[in-house]
């Protein structure tokens, strides 16, 4: 049984010196004992008769099998039942032969396994040699010699020929002596390794228990020779080997399944842990940390493939817990390149394997024996290679390969996601920058526009004031002249005077409209609501329109339902609305065509305004408006094709103003029209403007774009 090697170098030196001392002592004791027991050994061989060599051969084979079938019972405890062989054959072959047999076979087996599995660290090499070539003399030589001496002292028969209880008792005593001395001798190197007392007691109890369990078997084996001869010894030795084989397999199976379970659990965790990292470096470290938990990662690399330059970039290179600087090599020679080219994992057990497969590792200062590399494949694309190495031969098996492949697949997807995430981040950043730039540009443009708008409104206000003063003189004086010169000047000149008067009035109207619009735009238009009777207002508008209508030979018919109550609106603006609608209706009506104005009460339940309202329809049977232009007639300065062709004048401002006035009242305006058949403008106004404002019917600021309620007759 051997504790695992400590990595601390001072502990290592201590252990070496303990093994050396014990080894030298063991060898001396054995030589001395061999010399002293020369005759006894010869006598034993004689007593065993001509078949003595058969028994020695069986004993050697049994010891060899026991030494070879050493197995890992727990993480720290390796069980080797060579002690059982020592106890069983001591009473048959005597102390000298048993001690040499155990030590020589034990040393050979250790030496063989040492050659097969090179030590992980160079520094471990001297320790391994000392343990192998010196340690065995102390560990097994001394206990066997001591037990043999004790066996002789208590009158033990050599070779044991009679199966009596007394003899059995002596064998037990000798056996216990071997076990106890072995534990005592192993105590020192264990202390030197730095084991605590508690740990030594724990490990030794298991060790002793196992040896004690095999004690009855050893006694039966030893005593079977006297009564049954070589055959029985052979049969029992065989049984012992088989039992040991089974025990070893059981331990190995349990250990494997435990390991697999642990690996499975780690594997399920690994994806989750890896995918939580967002930068590549964090991710690579996470992959390494997770791998470390389940495979030997003393030497670990992650190389990513740079397709453009066809190079392998070693993004993470960990050598015995030291992270090396990143490096790049062209894809070509070497084990990683092999994996890249073949898209397949590569498992190498030793340097000799490399030659067999025909690959050559890139020259390394410290060559390793085992190498396992697996491709990282994301969406059918190889993005890199994960590899692990070991100085030991055959350090990795198929299950490591399967495991590393599973990790590599998850890592590949996570890395790919990290790249996508990074790209996305870059794009988002660029987009944010662009949006920010555009927002700033727009903000500046907006500020410039606001400034320009303020200047424009100011200019309009100034200009209209400047224009109105001389215009009023023109209109006023031409009106006086029209009155006073009706009969005294030539009719042609009088007509000119009339034209001057009309043009002046038209110009004044235009200026007033523009001024109103700019006031609305500037948000400075305020309504002056007052109570009035709609009938009177409509009658007044009708009176004023009469002259204009009769000139155009158009009949204006008005009607107001009895249910219409007194309203509270801005009467001046309502008159402007009605004048605009009526003058359009008259203007675009044919000769003799009727124009109707009708008003009715609409209760809040039926009104689109949600408050008690009045509905006013202004209808004509004139030229109508084509459906595609219905939306646009409310735009400032817009006139329909047909309207322009009929040369009936106008500015294109009337409807725009009308709609703004209606909406300032929290009302709505719609138009229905059929080209050639006539139009009907319908407006809803609240009975009480103040109530409508309080009910917070949304108040439109300004509509200079055609977003309004328009209906086209279908
Ligand atoms: P205008 O001063 O040109 O009448 P408006 O804004 O009042 O300006 O009207 C815009 C245009 O809408 C008119 O030029 C005309 O083409 C069309 N329009 C308005 N009312 C009618 C109507 N009752 N019948 C036909 N077309 C109309």
Boltz pocket constraint, residues with backbone or C-beta under 6 A from the ligand:
constraints:
  - pocket:
      binder: B
      contacts: [[A, 580], [A, 581], [A, 584], [A, 585], [A, 588], [A, 620], [A, 622], [A, 623], [A, 624], [A, 625], [A, 633], [A, 635], [A, 638], [A, 639], [A, 640], [A, 641], [A, 642], [A, 643], [A, 644], [A, 649], [A, 650], [A, 651], [A, 652], [A, 653], [A, 654], [A, 655], [A, 656], [A, 679]]
      max_distance: 6.0
